[in-house]
Amino acid sequence: MRALRHRDRNTSRFRPDQLADKTAIVGSGNAVRLLKCIQWAAWQEFGLPLQLAETKEEAAVGAAQLALTAK
């Protein structure tokens, strides 16, 4: 099995100062949660560990919260 290596942060689409003080990336959504290739792509792009959001079904939760506050 090939070892995974993240890209050098200098090749990221983000400026180095935008990532300098970051320690992790937070991912949410079923695609990020279920597809290892998307998790890998996030790690590859940012060179930081990916933390998955604790909330599941984020879109449904957001829609429910919006419905509760709608007038």
URVENUR-V611438 format. One record per residue. SS is DSSP state (2 for helix, 1 for strand, 0 for the rest). OMEGA is omega in whole degrees, -180 to 180 (none if undefined). Layout:
BEGIN
ss: <SS/SS>
omega: <OMEGA/OMEGA>
END
This chain:
BEGIN
ss: <0/0/0/0/0/0/0/0/2/2/2/0/0/0/0/2/2/2/2/0/0/0/0/1/1/1/1/0/0/2/2/2/2/2/0/2/2/2/2/2/2/2/2/2/2/2/0/0/1/1/1/1/0/0/0/0/0/2/2/2/2/2/2/2/2/2/2/2/2/0/0>
omega: <-179/178/178/176/178/178/173/-179/-180/179/179/176/-180/177/-180/-179/179/-178/-171/-176/-179/180/-179/174/178/179/177/179/-177/-180/179/-178/-171/-174/-180/-180/177/176/180/-180/178/178/180/-178/-173/-177/-179/177/180/174/179/178/-179/-179/174/-177/-175/-179/180/179/179/179/179/179/178/179/-180/-177/-180/180/none>
END
